[in-house]
Amino acid sequence: MDGVVSLLAGLPLAAVLVGEDARIVAANAAAREMLGQAIEGRHFLTAMRQPDLRAAIEATAEDGTARSITYQTAKDGRDSTFRAHVARVAAPPGARGVLVSFEDLTEREQAAQMRRDFVANVSHELRTPLTALLGFIETLQGPARHDEAAIDRFLAIMAREAARMERLVHDLLSLSRVEGEERVRPREPVDLGAVMGTVVTMLRPLARERGCALRFEPGPACLVPGNADQLQQVFTNLVENAIKYGGDDNEVEITLGAHPDAATLRGPAIAATVRDRGPGIDPLHIPRLTERFYRVDTHRSREMGGTGLGLAIVKHIVNRHRGRMRIASRPGEGSSFSVILPRWER
């Protein structure tokens, strides 16, 4: 029996041995964590309650045929997916029975579902402008072939829809690139103040067009280890969003300085905050804002030229820089997006 226990302990998967009397003879630590700490000696039906799993164990015990089944169960308050491998073993006398091992497929299934959702979302985002383009092309080739006013109007709409697809493709490529680099930590010093100055200069014309007051007071150099182009992308996205979605008579304030809580990043940190005085966001939406294609107001976002990927890109860039992002907002009180990054240390 000691040999069986040692063998199970060496397996990378959760595993139990069900004896000929249908009681659990031995279990490794992973199985006890999964099924309960005191499962040895209990009838297997009291520890494994999934009907398909029970049936597989009973059938294998009877005919000796190995089986694999996949089943779902609730674990730690969420649905989990497992594959159970069931096989009869010729263990030493007194320890013969059915070996059941468990492979946790939850993360794999979640990743597969994320891929399916991603493809579905991309297809949906591309289908709408493509449908519009195809419809206008058909009209221009037929009834509106000689209608100059219609031609000018339709070409303007087609140009807008094509630009929308171009933005989406650009953001998809950008997201793919930052995801691929996420594990590689940047190590060059970057002055966040200089990055912010560039962003403000670029976006002042948009702010004036929207009637938005854009405020940023440069201060002492704030150096962080980073990639200047990616950090510029982060703050361009955050400031542009604040300008676009802040509404009329909006004011966007950008602040930069030492972060008071060094424990956040386990060392000295710099906080850059973009705050607007707009309509705010219901707290219900905040946990999902950095999900791909998640929008608080889908129609308004598309009208503004949004692709639904901007904050997802921001999240991955901040993660690559070993930083944190904090979002705070309430309806009617504006929103603030803070990026906290480790301070550059020589």
MARDREN-87497 format. One record per atom (N, C-alpha, C): x, y, z. Coordinates in steps of 0.05 Angstrom, whole numbers, padded with zeros to 5 digits, always signed. Each point is the difference from the previous one (the first is absolute). Layout:
BEGIN
XYZ
...
***
This chain:
BEGIN
+00016-00024+00000
-00016+00024+00000
+00017+00025+00000
+00023-00001+00015
+00017+00023+00000
+00010+00007-00028
+00005-00021-00016
+00009+00004-00028
-00021+00014-00016
-00026-00007+00004
-00022+00013-00015
-00002+00029+00008
+00002+00006+00026
-00001+00028+00009
+00023+00016-00012
+00024-00011-00001
+00023+00014-00011
-00004+00005-00030
-00011-00020-00014
-00005+00002-00028
-00020+00023-00006
-00022+00000+00015
-00020+00022-00004
+00012+00027+00007
+00017+00001+00020
+00012+00026+00008
+00017+00011-00022
+00012-00018-00017
+00017+00009-00021
-00014+00008-00026
-00026-00004-00001
-00015+00007-00024
-00006+00030+00000
+00002+00013-00024
-00005+00029-00001
-00030+00008+00001
-00017-00020-00005
-00029+00005+00001
-00012-00010+00026
-00023+00011+00007
-00015-00011+00022
-00008-00029-00006
+00004-00018+00018
-00005-00029-00005
-00009-00014+00025
-00019-00019-00003
-00009-00017+00022
-00001-00029-00010
+00004-00018+00019
-00003-00029-00006
-00025-00010+00014
-00019-00010-00015
-00025-00011+00011
+00004-00030+00001
-00002-00011+00024
+00005-00029+00004
-00023-00017-00010
+00004-00027+00003
-00020-00018-00010
-00026+00001+00016
+00002+00011+00025
-00025+00003+00016
-00013+00027-00005
+00008+00014-00021
-00011+00026-00008
+00007+00023+00020
+00019-00005+00017
+00009+00021+00018
+00027+00012-00010
+00004+00025+00007
+00025+00013-00009
+00023-00010+00017
+00019-00013-00013
+00022-00012+00014
+00022+00021+00005
+00006+00017-00019
+00021+00020+00002
-00006+00024-00018
+00010+00023+00008
-00003+00024-00016
+00025+00018+00004
+00008+00013-00021
+00023+00019+00004
-00010+00027+00010
+00019+00018+00005
-00007+00026+00012
-00019+00016-00018
+00005-00001-00026
-00016+00016-00019
-00029-00010+00000
-00004-00027+00003
-00027-00011+00001
-00014+00007+00026
+00015+00000+00022
-00012+00007+00026
-00008+00030+00000
+00016+00017-00013
-00007+00028-00003
-00025+00003-00016
-00004-00017-00020
-00022+00003-00019
-00026-00013+00012
+00003-00023+00013
-00023-00016+00008
-00006+00001+00030
+00020+00008+00015
-00003+00000+00029
+00023-00014+00014
+00008+00010+00023
+00024-00010+00014
-00004-00027+00012
-00025-00008+00006
-00004-00026+00014
-00015-00020-00018
+00009-00003-00024
-00014-00017-00019
+00009-00029+00001
+00024-00006+00010
+00009-00028+00002
-00018-00016+00018
-00008-00023-00009
-00017-00018+00015
-00030+00004-00006
-00007+00022-00013
-00028+00006-00006
-00008-00014-00026
-00026-00007-00003
-00010-00010-00025
+00003+00022-00021
+00009-00008-00024
+00006+00020-00020
-00024+00017-00008
-00025-00012+00003
-00024+00015-00007
-00004+00025+00018
+00011+00000+00024
-00003+00023+00018
+00020+00022-00007
+00021-00006-00014
+00020+00020-00007
-00002+00010-00028
-00011-00017-00018
-00002+00007-00029
-00029-00002-00007
-00014+00023-00003
-00029+00000-00002
-00010+00004-00029
+00018+00003-00019
-00009+00004-00028
-00009-00027-00011
-00025-00001-00010
-00011-00026-00010
+00017-00013-00021
+00010+00015-00020
+00016-00012-00021
+00026-00012+00011
+00012+00014+00020
+00025-00010+00012
-00005-00026+00015
-00022+00000+00016
-00007-00024+00015
-00004-00024-00019
-00015+00006-00022
-00006-00022-00019
+00026-00010-00013
+00019+00017-00006
+00025-00008-00013
+00016-00017+00020
+00001+00007+00025
+00015-00016+00020
-00012-00028+00003
-00026-00001+00002
-00014-00025+00003
+00004-00018-00024
-00002+00012-00024
+00003-00016-00025
+00029-00010-00003
+00020+00016+00007
+00027-00008-00003
+00007-00022+00021
-00011+00003+00024
+00004-00021+00020
-00011-00027-00009
-00021+00001-00016
-00014-00024-00008
+00013-00013-00025
+00007+00016-00020
+00009-00012-00025
+00030+00006-00006
+00013+00016+00016
+00028+00005-00003
+00008+00019-00022
-00020+00012-00014
+00006+00018-00022
+00006+00028+00010
+00022+00012-00009
+00007+00027+00009
-00019+00020-00014
-00006+00021+00015
-00019+00020-00011
+00010+00028+00008
-00008+00020-00017
+00005+00028+00006
-00026+00015-00004
-00007+00016+00020
-00025+00016-00002
+00007+00029+00007
-00015+00018-00011
+00002+00029+00006
-00025+00009+00013
+00002+00014+00022
-00023+00009+00015
+00005+00028+00012
-00022+00013+00007
+00002+00026+00012
-00011-00001+00029
+00012+00016+00017
-00009+00001+00028
+00006+00028+00010
-00012+00007+00023
+00004+00026+00013
+00024-00003+00019
+00020+00018-00003
+00023-00001+00017
+00008+00029+00007
+00002+00006+00026
+00007+00026+00009
-00019+00022-00011
-00025-00007-00002
-00020+00020-00009
-00001+00004-00030
+00014-00016-00015
-00001+00003-00029
-00002-00027-00014
-00009-00001-00025
-00001-00025-00014
+00027-00009-00009
+00006-00025+00005
+00026-00011-00008
-00004-00024-00017
+00019-00005-00018
-00002-00023-00018
+00023-00019+00005
-00006-00026+00003
+00020-00020+00005
-00002-00023-00020
+00022-00012-00006
+00000-00026-00014
+00010-00021+00019
-00016-00021+00004
+00008-00022+00018
+00008-00024-00017
+00023-00011+00007
+00011-00024-00013
-00004-00023+00020
-00014-00021-00009
-00007-00022+00018
+00012-00026-00012
+00016-00014+00016
+00012-00025-00010
+00003-00020+00023
-00004-00026-00006
+00004-00020+00021
+00030-00007+00001
+00010-00002+00025
+00029-00005+00004
+00003-00026+00015
+00023-00014-00006
+00007-00025+00014
+00021+00008+00021
-00009+00013+00021
+00017+00009+00022
+00007-00024+00017
+00017+00003+00020
+00007-00022+00018
-00025-00011+00014
+00000-00024+00010
-00023-00011+00014
-00011+00018+00021
-00026+00003+00001
-00012+00018+00020
-00003+00028-00010
+00012+00006-00023
-00001+00028-00010
-00008+00000-00030
-00013-00022-00009
-00009+00000-00027
-00025+00017-00003
-00006+00010-00023
-00024+00016-00004
+00001+00018-00024
-00012+00023+00002
-00003+00018-00023
+00014+00026+00007
+00019+00008-00018
+00014+00025+00004
-00015+00022-00015
-00006+00021+00014
-00014+00023-00012
+00018+00025+00003
+00007+00011-00023
+00016+00025+00000
-00016+00022-00013
+00005+00025+00009
-00016+00023-00008
+00018+00021-00012
-00008+00009-00024
+00014+00021-00014
-00018+00025-00001
+00010+00022+00011
-00016+00024+00001
+00002+00015-00027
-00022+00001-00014
-00001+00013-00026
-00012+00028+00001
-00005+00010+00024
-00014+00026+00002
+00013+00023-00015
+00026+00004+00005
+00014+00022-00013
+00001-00004-00030
+00003-00025-00009
+00001-00005-00029
-00027+00006-00012
-00022-00008+00013
-00027+00005-00010
-00005+00030+00000
+00008+00014+00021
-00004+00029+00001
+00015+00014-00023
+00025-00009-00004
+00016+00012-00022
-00013-00005-00027
-00011-00025-00004
-00014-00006-00025
-00024+00017-00003
-00015+00004+00022
-00024+00017-00002
+00007+00029-00006
+00022+00009+00012
+00009+00028-00006
+00008+00003-00029
+00012-00021-00012
+00007+00002-00028
-00025+00000-00017
-00020-00016+00007
-00025-00001-00015
-00014+00027+00002
-00001+00012+00024
-00012+00026+00004
+00014+00021-00015
+00027-00001+00000
+00016+00020-00014
-00005-00001-00030
-00001-00024-00012
-00005-00003-00028
-00028+00011-00007
-00020-00007+00018
-00027+00009-00005
-00002+00030+00002
+00014+00012+00019
-00001+00029+00003
+00014+00014-00024
+00023-00010-00008
+00013+00012-00023
-00017-00002-00025
-00012-00023-00004
-00018-00004-00023
-00023+00019+00000
-00012+00004+00024
-00022+00019+00003
+00009+00029-00006
+00023+00007+00011
+00010+00028-00004
+00006+00006-00029
+00010-00021-00014
+00007+00004-00029
-00025-00002-00018
-00019-00017+00009
-00023-00005-00018
-00016+00026-00004
-00004+00016+00021
-00017+00024-00003
+00010+00019-00021
+00026+00009+00002
+00010+00018-00022
+00001-00013-00027
+00007-00026+00000
+00001-00014-00026
-00027-00001-00013
-00021-00005+00016
-00027-00001-00011
-00007+00027-00012
+00007+00021+00014
-00006+00027-00010
+00015+00006-00026
+00026-00008-00001
+00016+00005-00024
-00012-00015-00024
-00007-00026+00004
-00011-00016-00021
-00027+00012-00010
-00016+00009+00019
-00026+00012-00008
+00003+00025-00017
+00019+00017+00009
+00004+00025-00015
+00013-00006-00028
+00018-00019-00001
+00012-00007-00025
-00021-00010-00020
-00018-00017+00010
-00022-00010-00017
-00018+00023-00009
-00005+00019+00017
-00017+00023-00007
+00014+00017-00021
+00026+00005+00004
+00015+00017-00019
+00003-00014-00027
+00000-00026+00000
+00002-00014-00026
-00027-00002-00014
-00022+00006+00015
-00027-00002-00012
-00014+00026+00000
-00020+00004+00018
-00018+00024-00002
+00015+00026+00002
+00021+00002+00015
+00013+00026+00004
+00024+00004-00018
+00003-00016-00021
+00023+00001-00017
+00006+00029-00011
-00022+00014-00006
+00004+00027-00012
-00010+00022+00018
-00005-00006+00025
-00009+00020+00020
+00024+00012+00015
+00009+00023-00009
+00025+00011+00011
-00003+00006+00030
-00023+00010+00008
-00004+00007+00029
+00001-00026+00017
-00013-00021-00010
+00000-00026+00014
+00028-00011+00001
+00015+00002-00023
+00027-00010-00001
+00018+00013+00021
-00002+00027+00002
+00017+00014+00020
-00008-00009+00029
-00026-00001+00005
-00009-00008+00027
+00008-00028+00007
-00004-00019-00019
+00007-00028+00006
+00030-00004+00002
+00016+00013-00016
+00029-00003+00002
+00010+00010+00027
-00013+00021+00011
+00008+00010+00026
-00006-00020+00022
-00023-00013-00002
-00007-00020+00019
+00018-00024-00003
+00006-00008-00024
+00018-00023-00005
+00028+00005+00011
+00010+00025-00004
+00026+00007+00011
+00000-00002+00031
-00022+00009+00012
-00002-00002+00029
+00000-00029+00010
-00015-00017-00014
-00001-00028+00008
+00026-00015-00005
+00014+00007-00022
+00026-00011-00005
+00020+00008+00021
-00001+00026+00009
+00018+00009+00021
-00006-00015+00026
-00025-00005+00005
-00007-00016+00024
+00012-00027+00000
-00001-00014-00023
+00013-00026-00002
+00030+00002+00003
+00012+00021-00011
+00029+00004+00002
+00008+00004+00029
-00016+00015+00016
+00006+00004+00028
-00001-00027+00015
-00021-00016-00007
-00003-00025+00013
+00024-00019-00005
+00008-00001-00026
+00023-00017-00007
+00025+00010+00014
+00004+00026+00001
+00023+00012+00013
+00000-00008+00030
-00023+00002+00013
-00001-00006+00029
+00004-00030+00005
-00010-00017-00019
+00004-00029+00003
+00029-00007-00002
+00014+00012-00019
+00029-00004-00003
+00015+00010+00024
-00008+00023+00010
+00013+00012+00024
-00004-00018+00024
-00025-00010+00004
-00005-00018+00022
+00016-00025-00002
+00002-00012-00024
+00016-00024-00003
+00029+00005+00006
+00010+00023-00008
+00028+00006+00005
+00006+00004+00030
-00017+00014+00014
+00005+00005+00029
-00004-00025+00016
-00018-00017-00009
-00004-00026+00014
+00026-00017-00003
+00011+00000-00024
+00025-00015-00005
+00023+00010+00016
+00001+00026+00007
+00022+00011+00015
-00005+00002+00029
-00023-00009+00010
-00008+00006+00027
+00019-00012+00021
+00013-00022-00006
+00018-00012+00019
+00028+00012+00000
+00005+00017-00019
+00027+00013-00002
-00001+00027+00013
+00013+00003+00022
-00002+00025+00015
+00018+00022-00012
-00010+00024-00006
+00017+00021-00010
+00020+00009+00022
+00024+00008-00008
+00020+00007+00020
+00014+00027-00006
-00010+00015-00019
+00012+00026-00006
-00015+00022+00015
+00014+00021+00010
-00014+00021+00014
-00016+00018-00019
-00024+00006+00008
-00018+00017-00016
-00011+00022+00018
+00001+00025-00009
-00011+00022+00015
-00030+00002-00006
-00017-00007+00020
-00029+00001-00004
-00009+00029-00006
+00013+00020+00012
-00008+00027-00006
+00003+00007-00029
+00022-00009-00012
+00005+00005-00029
-00021-00014-00017
-00007-00025+00008
-00020-00015-00014
-00027+00015+00001
-00007+00009+00025
-00025+00014+00003
-00001+00026-00016
+00023+00014-00001
+00001+00025-00016
-00005-00006-00029
+00011-00021-00011
-00005-00007-00028
-00029-00007-00005
-00012-00015+00019
-00028-00008-00003
-00018+00025+00001
+00005+00018+00018
-00016+00025+00003
+00002+00017-00026
+00024+00003-00010
+00004+00015-00025
-00016-00012-00023
+00001-00027-00002
-00014-00014-00022
-00030+00004+00002
-00011+00000+00025
-00029-00001+00003
-00013+00027+00006
+00016+00021+00002
-00012+00027+00004
-00019+00008-00022
+00006-00005-00026
-00019+00007-00021
-00027-00014+00004
+00001-00026+00008
-00025-00015+00004
-00015+00012+00024
+00015+00007+00021
-00013+00012+00024
-00014+00027-00008
+00014+00016-00015
-00012+00026-00009
-00025-00005-00016
+00001-00019-00018
-00023-00007-00017
-00024-00008+00016
+00005-00015+00022
-00022-00009+00017
-00007+00019+00022
+00013+00023+00001
-00005+00020+00021
+00009-00010+00028
+00021-00015+00000
+00010-00012+00025
+00025+00015+00009
+00002+00006+00026
+00024+00012+00012
+00019-00023+00008
+00024+00001-00011
+00019-00021+00005
+00023+00012+00017
+00003-00010+00024
+00019+00012+00019
+00021-00020+00008
+00025+00009-00003
+00023-00016+00009
+00023+00019+00006
+00010-00001+00025
+00023+00016+00008
+00025-00017+00002
+00019+00003-00018
+00025-00016+00002
+00014+00006+00026
+00012-00021+00012
+00015+00003+00025
+00027-00012-00003
+00013-00007+00023
+00026-00013-00001
-00001-00026-00016
+00022-00009-00010
+00001-00025-00016
-00009-00023+00017
-00018-00017-00011
-00010-00024+00013
+00009-00023-00018
+00021-00013+00008
+00011-00022-00016
-00011-00027+00008
-00008-00016-00019
-00009-00027+00004
+00014-00018-00020
+00004-00026+00007
+00010-00018-00021
-00022-00007-00019
+00005+00005-00026
-00022-00004-00018
+00007+00003-00030
-00021-00003-00016
+00002+00003-00029
-00015+00026-00006
+00014+00020-00010
-00012+00027-00004
-00024-00001-00019
+00002-00015-00022
-00021-00001-00019
-00025-00013+00012
+00003-00022+00015
-00023-00013+00012
-00013+00017+00022
+00017+00014+00016
-00012+00017+00020
-00015+00024-00013
+00011+00010-00022
-00015+00021-00014
-00026-00011-00010
-00001-00025-00009
-00025-00012-00009
-00020-00002+00023
+00010-00007+00023
-00018-00002+00024
-00013+00026+00006
+00016+00022+00002
-00012+00025+00009
-00014+00015-00023
+00007-00006-00025
-00016+00011-00022
-00028-00012+00001
-00001-00026+00005
-00027-00013+00002
-00016+00011+00023
+00012+00003+00023
-00015+00009+00024
-00009+00029-00003
+00018+00017-00010
-00007+00029-00003
-00021+00003-00022
+00004-00014-00022
-00019+00002-00022
-00028-00009+00009
-00001-00022+00015
-00026-00009+00010
-00013+00021+00018
+00017+00012+00017
-00011+00020+00019
-00011+00024-00016
+00013+00008-00021
-00010+00022-00017
-00025-00007-00014
+00000-00024-00013
-00023-00008-00017
-00025-00006+00016
+00003-00013+00023
-00024-00009+00015
-00007+00017+00024
+00015+00022+00003
-00005+00017+00023
-00024+00019-00003
-00011+00002-00024
-00023+00017-00004
+00006+00029-00004
-00020+00017+00000
+00003+00029-00004
+00012+00013+00025
+00015+00022-00005
+00012+00015+00022
+00017-00018+00018
+00014-00018-00012
+00016-00019+00015
+00027+00012+00007
+00013-00010+00020
+00027+00008+00007
+00015-00025+00006
+00023-00003-00013
+00017-00024+00004
+00026+00010+00014
+00005-00012+00023
+00024+00008+00015
+00019-00024+00002
+00025+00004-00006
+00020-00020+00002
+00020+00007+00022
+00003-00019+00018
+00019+00005+00022
+00021-00022+00001
+00023+00007+00010
+00023-00018+00000
+00016+00004+00025
+00006-00021+00015
+00016+00003+00024
+00005-00026+00014
+00014+00001+00023
+00006-00024+00015
-00025-00012+00011
-00002-00027-00001
-00023-00014+00011
+00006-00005+00030
-00019+00007+00017
+00005-00001+00029
+00002-00028+00011
-00012-00020-00013
+00000-00027+00011
+00021-00017-00014
+00024-00001+00011
+00022-00016-00012
-00006-00029-00001
-00018-00010+00018
-00006-00029+00001
-00015-00009-00025
-00013+00019-00014
-00015-00008-00024
+00018-00015-00020
+00024+00010-00004
+00019-00013-00019
+00025-00009+00014
-00002-00002+00027
+00023-00010+00016
+00025+00017-00004
-00004+00026-00002
+00022+00018-00003
-00010+00028-00009
+00018+00020-00002
-00008+00027-00009
-00015-00001-00027
-00020+00016-00002
-00017-00001-00024
-00008+00028-00009
-00007+00003-00025
-00010+00025-00012
-00029-00005-00008
-00018+00019+00005
-00028-00002-00008
-00006+00022-00020
-00012-00008-00022
-00009+00019-00021
-00031-00003-00001
-00014+00021+00004
-00029-00001+00001
-00013+00018-00021
-00019-00010-00014
-00016+00015-00020
-00028+00002+00011
-00009+00024+00006
-00026+00004+00013
-00017+00019-00017
-00025-00008-00004
-00019+00017-00015
-00023+00008+00018
-00016+00019-00010
-00023+00010+00015
-00026-00008-00015
+00001-00022-00013
-00022-00009-00017
-00022-00014+00015
-00017-00014-00014
-00024-00013+00012
+00007-00023+00018
+00024-00011-00001
+00007-00022+00018
-00009-00027-00011
+00007-00021+00015
-00006-00027-00009
-00012-00014+00024
-00021-00015-00005
-00012-00017+00021
+00020-00020+00010
+00004-00002+00027
+00020-00019+00010
-00004-00028-00009
-00024-00007-00009
-00006-00027-00010
+00018-00007-00023
+00007+00020-00017
+00016-00005-00024
+00030+00000+00005
+00009+00012+00021
+00029+00004+00004
+00017-00026-00001
-00009-00022+00013
+00017-00024-00001
+00004-00011-00028
-00017+00007-00019
+00001-00011-00027
+00011+00019-00021
+00008+00024+00008
+00007+00020-00020
+00025-00008-00016
+00018-00017+00011
+00024-00007-00015
-00004-00026-00015
-00024-00011-00001
-00005-00024-00017
-00001+00008-00029
+00008-00018-00017
-00001+00006-00029
-00028+00003-00009
-00005+00022-00015
-00026+00006-00012
-00022+00007+00020
+00007+00003+00025
-00021+00008+00019
-00004+00030-00002
-00025+00008-00002
-00007+00028-00002
-00022+00007+00020
+00001+00023+00013
-00022+00009+00017
-00024+00008-00018
+00006+00014-00022
-00021+00009-00018
+00010-00007-00029
-00009-00023-00010
+00010-00009-00026
-00005+00020-00022
-00024+00011-00002
-00006+00018-00022
+00017+00025+00001
+00003+00011+00024
+00015+00025+00003
+00030-00005-00006
+00010-00023+00010
+00028-00007-00005
+00006-00001-00030
-00018-00013-00015
+00005-00003-00029
-00002+00027-00014
-00019+00017+00010
-00002+00027-00012
+00026+00016+00004
+00013-00005+00023
+00025+00014+00007
+00024-00012-00014
-00004-00023-00014
+00022-00013-00013
+00015-00020+00017
-00012-00008+00022
+00013-00019+00018
-00002-00029-00011
+00020-00016+00006
+00000-00028-00009
-00006-00019+00022
+00000+00009+00025
-00005-00017+00023
+00025-00015+00009
+00023+00008-00011
+00026-00014+00007
+00019+00018+00015
-00005+00026+00001
+00019+00019+00011
+00009-00007+00028
-00019-00004+00018
+00007-00005+00028
+00012-00027+00004
-00007-00019-00017
+00013-00027+00001
+00030+00003-00007
+00006+00017-00020
+00028+00005-00007
+00014+00014+00023
-00013+00020+00012
+00011+00014+00023
+00007-00020+00022
-00019-00018+00006
+00005-00019+00022
+00025-00017-00005
+00003-00010-00025
+00023-00018-00006
+00026+00016+00001
+00000+00025-00009
+00025+00016+00002
+00007+00005+00029
-00020+00007+00016
+00006+00006+00028
+00010-00026+00014
-00012-00023-00007
+00010-00025+00012
+00029-00005-00008
+00007+00006-00026
+00027-00004-00009
+00019+00017+00016
-00008+00024+00008
+00016+00018+00016
-00001-00005+00030
-00012-00023+00007
-00003-00008+00028
-00014+00021+00017
-00020+00013-00013
-00015+00021+00013
-00028-00009+00008
-00015+00019+00009
-00028-00004+00008
-00017+00022-00012
-00025-00006-00005
-00019+00020-00010
-00023+00001+00020
-00008+00024+00008
-00023+00004+00017
-00020+00018-00014
-00026-00009+00001
-00021+00015-00013
-00021+00007+00022
-00007+00026+00001
-00020+00009+00020
-00020+00018-00014
-00025-00005+00004
-00020+00016-00013
-00028-00004+00013
-00016+00021-00001
-00028-00002+00008
-00016+00017-00019
-00025-00008-00006
-00016+00016-00018
-00003+00028+00010
+00005+00019-00018
-00003+00028+00006
+00025+00013+00013
+00020-00016+00006
+00024+00010+00015
+00026-00003-00016
-00002-00007-00025
+00024-00003-00016
+00014-00027+00005
+00024-00003-00013
+00015-00025+00002
+00029+00006+00003
+00015-00018+00013
+00029+00003+00001
+00013-00027-00006
+00020+00001-00016
+00016-00024-00008
+00029+00005+00010
+00009-00016+00018
+00027+00004+00011
+00017-00024-00008
+00024+00006-00011
+00020-00020-00006
+00023+00003+00020
+00006-00021+00014
+00021+00000+00021
+00023-00017-00010
+00023+00012-00003
+00023-00014-00011
+00024+00002+00019
+00017-00021+00001
+00024+00001+00017
+00018+00023-00008
+00012+00013+00020
+00019+00021-00006
+00027-00011-00009
+00012+00014-00019
+00027-00009-00010
+00020+00003+00023
+00015-00021+00004
+00021+00000+00020
+00026-00009-00013
+00020+00016+00003
+00026-00005-00013
+00013-00024+00013
***
